[in-house]
Amino acid sequence: EILNESPSALSGNGKILRGTLKRAIQQSSTSQYRFESNQTHVQFTGTGTYPNHLTITSYPDTISTDFGEEWEVVSSIRDTAANIITANNVTRFSKWAFGIPRPRIVTGVSHLYEIFGVGGQNFSATLTLHYDQDEVFPGKEDSLVLLRSKGDFISGNIASGWNMISLPVEVQDNAVTTLFPTAVSKAFRYDESSGYLISQNLENGIGYWLKFPSTLNAVFFGQERNSDTINVTEGWNMIGTLSSAIGIDAIQCIPPDMQLSNFFSYEGSYTITSTLEPMRAYWVKANQAGALILSTSYINRGTNRIRIVPTSELPPPPPDEIITIRNRLPSEYALENAYPNPFNPITTIRYQLPVDSKVMLKVYNILGQEVKTLVDESASSGQDAGYKSVEWNVGNLTSGVYFYRLTAESEGKSFVAVKKLLLMK
């Protein structure tokens, strides 16, 4: 590993026959960065943001079928006298091979390269790769082109403003500043009990908020992720995704009786989605702690299939809108419908107070007998104005119809409302 960003930090006629070389890259430099030999180099053009590091691994005596992947032909210039092939306008790195572009691509040289960039957006580079003469298959050299693997990278568009993002591959450097150097915010993950928390690194399976000054295309290089088990807590969760899209109906859960809200994506506002896309993050609310199992090869859901219970409640807003929401008070008293209803054994009751009020919230059975006091703030200074919620676990109560009654008083004004509940065990 060469930590010196200067292009001249590595020079000479030496050669690495097999192995990996990692080099720090100097932003805005348009000089060549030498790697495996003085005939293998990368030269950035001065556009975009460069990767912070570039890693090249040389695989002699290796043909393209060894990786078992699909390949695409890259426009390139062949120099058989120097045993090099050069590609201009390279905007992403991957695995590289030398081949013949017949109707079906065939291998021309028994040498491959694997190149990964750490960070970088909207850049362009010239790539030159070298092969030895004894690695060339007979009669193939005059038709050689450069091939690039179609796999091992994930790309996607990022919008101006707030984006819900997750890490779709396993990377060597997961620092936010490395992956998203142009972001104008910290990365925020969500905790149901603490709210938004700042993260310096991105972890697989977790969703994050990040804000950008303009639209861009982001490319992630690393090991693909085809399955994951994501822990969730009771309440709202921001979850990450895999390297490939997965339908909501392919998700399993532990325990099997877990109930979930719809899954929400964000593009300026929240939208219910039926598919989890790579690089995106999604909101989902769980009625209990557990785990979601995501797999691109999952077939038999069995008893662990998730159960979606739709709700009118939306997820928390982006981080810089939290203060605005908290400072926005309701304009009137209200008692909302409990959710879920019918229910067993837990439901949530929400209400709103336009001013500080003395509050009493009780539950009664069909005979008018009190069975539970959920809130009693009548003797104290009362509750602050705002949006409120309380959860009711019925315990050993029997199935049937129940009523919940809210009483609120403030400065001589009073509010009373009653709504019905149906407990079904």
C-alpha positions as CSV (number, residue, x, y, z in Angstrom):
1,E,0.0,0.0,0.0
2,I,1.3,3.4,-1.0
3,L,-0.1,6.2,1.2
4,N,1.7,9.0,-0.7
5,E,-0.8,10.6,-3.1
6,S,1.9,11.8,-5.5
7,P,1.8,10.1,-8.9
8,S,5.6,9.8,-8.7
9,A,5.6,8.0,-5.4
10,L,6.1,4.7,-7.4
11,S,8.5,4.6,-10.3
12,G,11.1,2.4,-12.0
13,N,11.1,-0.7,-14.2
14,G,10.1,-3.3,-11.5
15,K,7.1,-5.5,-11.9
16,I,4.7,-7.2,-9.6
17,L,4.1,-10.7,-11.1
18,R,1.1,-11.5,-8.9
19,G,-0.6,-9.6,-6.1
20,T,-2.4,-6.4,-5.1
21,L,-1.2,-2.8,-5.0
22,K,-3.2,0.0,-3.4
23,R,-2.4,3.6,-4.1
24,A,-3.7,6.9,-2.6
25,I,-5.0,9.2,-5.3
26,Q,-4.4,13.0,-5.4
27,Q,-7.5,14.9,-6.3
28,S,-7.3,16.9,-9.6
29,S,-4.0,15.3,-10.7
30,T,-3.8,14.4,-14.4
31,S,-0.6,12.5,-14.2
32,Q,-0.2,8.8,-14.6
33,Y,-0.4,6.4,-11.6
34,R,1.7,3.4,-12.1
35,F,0.6,0.0,-10.7
36,E,1.7,-3.6,-11.5
37,S,4.4,-2.3,-13.9
38,N,5.4,0.8,-15.7
39,Q,3.1,-0.2,-18.5
40,T,0.1,-0.6,-16.3
41,H,-1.3,2.8,-15.2
42,V,-4.4,4.9,-14.6
43,Q,-4.6,8.6,-15.6
44,F,-7.6,10.7,-14.5
45,T,-8.7,13.6,-16.7
46,G,-9.4,16.2,-14.1
47,T,-13.2,15.9,-14.1
48,G,-15.5,14.9,-11.2
49,T,-14.2,13.6,-7.8
50,Y,-11.5,10.9,-7.9
51,P,-11.5,7.8,-5.8
52,N,-9.5,8.3,-2.6
53,H,-7.7,5.1,-3.2
54,L,-7.3,2.7,-6.2
55,T,-6.5,-1.0,-5.8
56,I,-5.3,-3.2,-8.6
57,T,-4.9,-7.0,-8.3
58,S,-3.0,-8.9,-11.0
59,Y,-4.0,-12.5,-11.9
60,P,-1.5,-14.1,-14.3
61,D,-2.4,-17.5,-15.7
62,T,-6.1,-16.7,-15.4
63,I,-8.7,-16.6,-18.1
64,S,-12.1,-14.8,-18.0
65,T,-14.2,-18.0,-17.4
66,D,-12.4,-18.4,-14.1
67,F,-14.5,-15.6,-12.7
68,G,-17.7,-17.0,-14.1
69,E,-19.2,-13.7,-15.0
70,E,-20.6,-11.9,-18.0
71,W,-18.3,-9.5,-19.8
72,E,-18.8,-6.4,-22.0
73,V,-16.5,-5.1,-24.7
74,V,-14.9,-1.7,-23.9
75,S,-13.7,0.6,-26.6
76,S,-9.9,0.3,-26.5
77,I,-6.7,0.8,-28.5
78,R,-4.4,-2.1,-29.0
79,D,-0.5,-1.8,-29.1
80,T,0.8,-5.2,-29.9
81,A,4.4,-3.9,-30.0
82,A,4.3,-2.8,-26.4
83,N,1.8,-5.6,-25.3
84,I,-0.7,-3.1,-23.9
85,I,-4.4,-2.1,-24.4
86,T,-5.7,1.3,-23.5
87,A,-9.2,2.4,-22.8
88,N,-10.3,6.0,-22.6
89,N,-13.2,7.6,-20.8
90,V,-13.4,4.9,-18.1
91,T,-16.0,5.9,-15.6
92,R,-16.1,2.8,-13.4
93,F,-13.7,0.1,-12.5
94,S,-14.3,-3.6,-12.1
95,K,-12.7,-6.9,-13.3
96,W,-10.8,-6.7,-16.6
97,A,-9.7,-9.2,-19.2
98,F,-8.3,-9.4,-22.8
99,G,-10.6,-11.1,-25.3
100,I,-11.8,-11.5,-28.9
101,P,-15.2,-9.9,-29.7
102,R,-16.7,-12.6,-31.9
103,P,-20.4,-13.4,-31.7
104,R,-19.5,-15.0,-28.4
105,I,-16.6,-13.4,-26.6
106,V,-13.6,-15.7,-26.2
107,T,-10.5,-15.4,-24.2
108,G,-7.3,-14.1,-25.9
109,V,-4.9,-13.7,-23.0
110,S,-4.4,-15.7,-19.8
111,H,-4.2,-12.6,-17.5
112,L,-6.9,-10.7,-15.7
113,Y,-7.0,-7.6,-13.5
114,E,-9.3,-6.6,-10.7
115,I,-9.6,-2.8,-10.0
116,F,-11.6,-1.2,-7.3
117,G,-11.9,2.5,-6.5
118,V,-12.7,3.7,-3.0
119,G,-15.1,6.7,-3.3
120,G,-15.2,8.9,-6.4
121,Q,-18.1,10.3,-8.5
122,N,-18.5,11.5,-12.1
123,F,-14.8,11.0,-12.9
124,S,-13.2,9.9,-16.2
125,A,-9.9,8.1,-16.6
126,T,-7.6,6.5,-19.1
127,L,-6.7,2.9,-18.2
128,T,-3.7,1.0,-19.7
129,L,-3.2,-2.7,-19.0
130,H,-0.2,-4.8,-19.9
131,Y,0.1,-8.5,-20.8
132,D,3.2,-10.7,-21.5
133,Q,3.7,-12.2,-24.9
134,D,3.8,-15.8,-23.6
135,E,0.3,-15.2,-22.1
136,V,-1.3,-14.6,-25.5
137,F,-3.2,-17.5,-27.1
138,P,-1.9,-18.3,-30.6
139,G,-3.4,-16.2,-33.4
140,K,-5.4,-14.0,-31.1
141,E,-3.2,-10.9,-30.5
142,D,-4.3,-8.9,-33.6
143,S,-8.0,-9.0,-32.5
144,L,-7.6,-8.3,-28.8
145,V,-10.0,-5.9,-27.1
146,L,-10.4,-5.0,-23.5
147,L,-13.3,-6.6,-21.6
148,R,-14.9,-5.4,-18.4
149,S,-17.0,-7.5,-16.0
150,K,-20.6,-6.5,-15.7
151,G,-20.7,-7.6,-12.1
152,D,-19.4,-6.5,-8.7
153,F,-20.7,-3.0,-8.8
154,I,-23.9,-1.3,-8.1
155,S,-24.9,2.2,-9.4
156,G,-27.8,4.5,-8.9
157,N,-29.0,8.0,-9.2
158,I,-29.0,10.3,-6.2
159,A,-31.3,13.3,-6.0
160,S,-30.6,16.8,-4.9
161,G,-31.6,17.2,-1.2
162,W,-32.3,14.4,1.2
163,N,-31.9,10.8,0.2
164,M,-32.5,7.5,2.0
165,I,-29.5,5.4,1.3
166,S,-28.0,2.0,2.2
167,L,-24.8,0.2,1.3
168,P,-25.6,-2.5,-1.3
169,V,-22.2,-4.2,-1.3
170,E,-19.5,-5.1,1.1
171,V,-16.7,-2.5,0.8
172,Q,-13.2,-2.2,2.3
173,D,-13.6,1.4,3.4
174,N,-17.1,2.2,4.6
175,A,-16.4,5.8,5.9
176,V,-19.2,8.2,4.8
177,T,-16.5,10.8,3.7
178,T,-15.0,8.1,1.4
179,L,-18.2,6.8,-0.1
180,F,-20.0,10.2,-0.4
181,P,-17.4,13.0,-0.4
182,T,-19.9,15.5,-1.9
183,A,-22.6,15.0,0.7
184,V,-23.5,18.3,2.6
185,S,-24.9,16.6,5.7
186,K,-23.8,14.0,8.2
187,A,-25.2,10.5,7.8
188,F,-28.2,9.9,10.1
189,R,-29.5,6.5,11.2
190,Y,-32.7,6.1,13.2
191,D,-33.2,4.7,16.7
192,E,-36.8,4.4,18.0
193,S,-35.9,5.5,21.5
194,S,-33.3,8.1,20.7
195,G,-34.3,9.5,17.3
196,Y,-31.7,10.3,14.7
197,L,-28.0,9.5,15.5
198,I,-25.0,10.6,13.5
199,S,-22.9,7.8,11.9
200,Q,-19.3,8.1,10.7
201,N,-19.5,4.8,8.8
202,L,-22.2,3.0,6.8
203,E,-23.1,-0.5,7.9
204,N,-24.8,-3.1,5.7
205,G,-28.5,-3.6,6.5
206,I,-29.0,-0.2,8.0
207,G,-30.7,2.8,6.2
208,Y,-29.3,6.3,6.4
209,W,-30.3,9.9,5.5
210,L,-27.8,11.9,3.5
211,K,-28.2,15.3,1.9
212,F,-26.6,16.3,-1.5
213,P,-26.3,19.7,-3.2
214,S,-27.1,18.3,-6.7
215,T,-28.1,15.2,-8.5
216,L,-25.3,12.6,-9.2
217,N,-24.7,9.0,-10.1
218,A,-23.1,6.9,-7.4
219,V,-21.2,3.7,-8.0
220,F,-20.4,1.1,-5.3
221,F,-17.7,-1.5,-5.8
222,G,-17.4,-4.5,-3.6
223,Q,-18.7,-8.0,-2.8
224,E,-22.3,-8.5,-3.7
225,R,-24.8,-9.2,-0.9
226,N,-27.5,-11.7,-1.8
227,S,-28.9,-12.3,1.6
228,D,-29.1,-10.6,5.0
229,T,-30.8,-10.9,8.4
230,I,-31.8,-7.4,9.6
231,N,-32.7,-6.8,13.2
232,V,-35.7,-4.5,13.8
233,T,-37.1,-3.0,17.0
234,E,-40.6,-2.3,18.0
235,G,-41.7,0.9,16.2
236,W,-40.1,2.6,13.1
237,N,-37.0,1.1,11.5
238,M,-34.8,2.4,8.6
239,I,-33.5,-0.7,6.8
240,G,-30.9,-1.3,4.1
241,T,-31.2,-3.6,1.0
242,L,-29.2,-6.2,-1.0
243,S,-27.3,-6.0,-4.3
244,S,-30.4,-6.9,-6.2
245,A,-34.0,-5.9,-6.0
246,I,-36.2,-8.0,-3.8
247,G,-40.0,-8.0,-3.6
248,I,-41.8,-7.4,-0.3
249,D,-43.5,-10.7,-0.6
250,A,-40.1,-12.5,-0.5
251,I,-39.2,-11.2,2.9
252,Q,-39.4,-13.5,5.9
253,C,-39.6,-12.5,9.6
254,I,-38.7,-13.8,13.0
255,P,-40.9,-14.3,15.0
256,P,-43.5,-15.5,12.5
257,D,-46.3,-13.5,14.0
258,M,-44.7,-10.1,13.5
259,Q,-46.9,-7.5,12.0
260,L,-45.4,-4.8,9.8
261,S,-46.6,-1.5,8.2
262,N,-46.2,-0.9,4.5
263,F,-42.6,-0.2,3.4
264,F,-42.0,3.4,2.5
265,S,-39.5,4.9,0.1
266,Y,-38.6,8.6,-0.1
267,E,-38.3,10.9,-3.2
268,G,-39.2,14.3,-1.8
269,S,-42.1,12.7,0.0
270,Y,-43.1,9.2,1.2
271,T,-44.4,6.5,-1.1
272,I,-45.5,3.0,-0.4
273,T,-43.4,0.5,-2.3
274,S,-43.6,-3.2,-3.2
275,T,-40.0,-3.7,-4.1
276,L,-36.7,-2.9,-2.2
277,E,-34.1,-1.6,-4.7
278,P,-30.3,-1.7,-4.3
279,M,-28.7,1.4,-2.7
280,R,-32.0,2.6,-1.3
281,A,-33.2,2.5,2.3
282,Y,-36.8,2.0,3.5
283,W,-39.0,2.7,6.5
284,V,-41.0,0.0,8.0
285,K,-42.8,-0.2,11.4
286,A,-42.9,-3.4,13.4
287,N,-45.3,-4.3,16.2
288,Q,-42.5,-6.1,18.1
289,A,-38.7,-6.6,18.1
290,G,-37.4,-9.3,15.8
291,A,-35.6,-9.8,12.4
292,L,-36.3,-9.5,8.7
293,I,-34.7,-12.1,6.4
294,L,-33.9,-10.8,2.9
295,S,-32.7,-13.2,0.2
296,T,-32.7,-13.0,-3.6
297,S,-32.9,-16.9,-3.8
298,Y,-35.8,-17.3,-1.3
299,I,-38.7,-19.4,-2.6
300,N,-40.7,-21.0,0.1
301,R,-42.1,-18.5,2.6
302,G,-43.8,-21.1,4.8
303,T,-45.0,-19.8,8.2
304,N,-42.4,-17.0,8.4
305,R,-43.9,-14.8,5.7
306,I,-44.4,-11.2,6.8
307,R,-47.9,-9.8,7.5
308,I,-48.5,-6.2,6.3
309,V,-51.1,-4.2,8.3
310,P,-51.6,-0.9,6.5
311,T,-51.6,2.3,8.5
312,S,-52.3,6.0,7.8
313,E,-49.3,6.9,9.9
314,L,-46.2,8.2,8.0
315,P,-42.6,7.6,9.0
316,P,-40.5,10.3,10.7
317,P,-39.5,13.2,8.4
318,P,-35.9,13.9,7.3
319,P,-33.5,15.1,10.1
320,D,-33.7,18.9,9.4
321,E,-37.5,18.8,9.4
322,I,-37.7,17.3,12.9
323,I,-37.5,20.7,14.7
324,T,-40.2,22.2,12.4
325,I,-42.5,19.3,13.0
326,R,-42.0,19.4,16.8
327,N,-42.7,23.1,16.9
328,R,-45.9,22.7,14.9
329,L,-48.8,22.3,17.4
330,P,-52.2,21.0,16.6
331,S,-54.9,23.6,16.1
332,E,-57.6,21.7,18.0
333,Y,-58.3,18.9,20.4
334,A,-58.8,15.5,18.8
335,L,-59.0,11.8,19.7
336,E,-58.0,9.5,16.8
337,N,-59.1,6.0,16.0
338,A,-56.9,3.3,17.7
339,Y,-54.6,1.3,15.6
340,P,-54.9,-1.6,15.0
341,N,-58.6,-2.0,15.5
342,P,-59.7,-4.8,15.8
343,F,-56.6,-5.8,17.7
344,N,-55.0,-8.5,19.9
345,P,-53.4,-7.9,22.3
346,I,-51.9,-4.4,21.8
347,T,-53.2,-1.2,20.2
348,T,-52.1,2.4,20.1
349,I,-54.4,5.4,20.9
350,R,-53.4,8.8,19.7
351,Y,-54.7,12.2,20.6
352,Q,-53.7,15.9,20.2
353,L,-53.7,18.8,22.5
354,P,-53.6,22.4,21.1
355,V,-52.6,23.8,24.5
356,D,-51.3,22.5,27.8
357,S,-54.1,20.5,29.4
358,K,-55.1,18.3,32.3
359,V,-55.8,14.9,30.6
360,M,-57.6,11.7,31.6
361,L,-57.8,8.7,29.2
362,K,-59.7,5.6,30.4
363,V,-61.0,2.4,28.9
364,Y,-64.5,0.9,29.7
365,N,-66.2,-2.3,28.9
366,I,-69.6,-2.6,27.2
367,L,-71.3,-2.3,30.7
368,G,-69.7,1.0,31.3
369,Q,-67.3,-0.4,33.9
370,E,-63.8,1.1,34.0
371,V,-61.2,-1.5,33.1
372,K,-58.0,0.6,32.6
373,T,-56.7,4.1,33.2
374,L,-54.2,4.8,30.5
375,V,-53.4,8.5,31.3
376,D,-54.1,10.5,34.4
377,E,-52.7,14.0,34.3
378,S,-55.8,15.6,35.9
379,A,-54.3,16.4,39.3
380,S,-50.9,17.6,38.1
381,S,-50.0,20.5,35.9
382,G,-51.1,18.5,33.0
383,Q,-49.6,17.5,29.7
384,D,-47.8,19.8,27.3
385,A,-49.5,20.7,24.0
386,G,-48.7,18.4,21.1
387,Y,-49.3,15.1,19.5
388,K,-49.6,12.3,22.0
389,S,-49.9,8.5,21.9
390,V,-50.3,5.7,24.4
391,E,-50.1,1.9,24.0
392,W,-52.6,-0.4,25.6
393,N,-51.8,-4.1,26.2
394,V,-55.1,-5.8,27.2
395,G,-53.4,-8.6,29.2
396,N,-56.0,-11.2,30.3
397,L,-59.1,-9.3,29.2
398,T,-61.6,-11.3,27.2
399,S,-62.7,-10.6,23.6
400,G,-65.4,-8.0,23.1
401,V,-66.3,-4.4,22.6
402,Y,-64.5,-1.7,24.7
403,F,-64.7,2.1,24.7
404,Y,-61.9,4.6,25.3
405,R,-62.7,8.1,26.6
406,L,-60.5,11.2,26.5
407,T,-61.2,14.2,28.8
408,A,-59.0,17.3,28.5
409,E,-59.4,20.6,30.3
410,S,-57.5,23.9,30.0
411,E,-58.4,27.5,31.2
412,G,-62.0,26.7,31.6
413,K,-62.4,24.9,28.3
414,S,-63.0,21.2,28.2
415,F,-63.0,18.4,25.6
416,V,-64.6,15.0,25.8
417,A,-64.5,12.3,23.1
418,V,-65.3,8.5,23.1
419,K,-64.4,5.9,20.5
420,K,-64.9,2.1,20.2
421,L,-62.4,-0.7,20.3
422,L,-62.9,-4.4,19.3
423,L,-60.7,-7.0,21.0
424,M,-60.5,-10.3,19.1
425,K,-58.6,-13.1,20.7
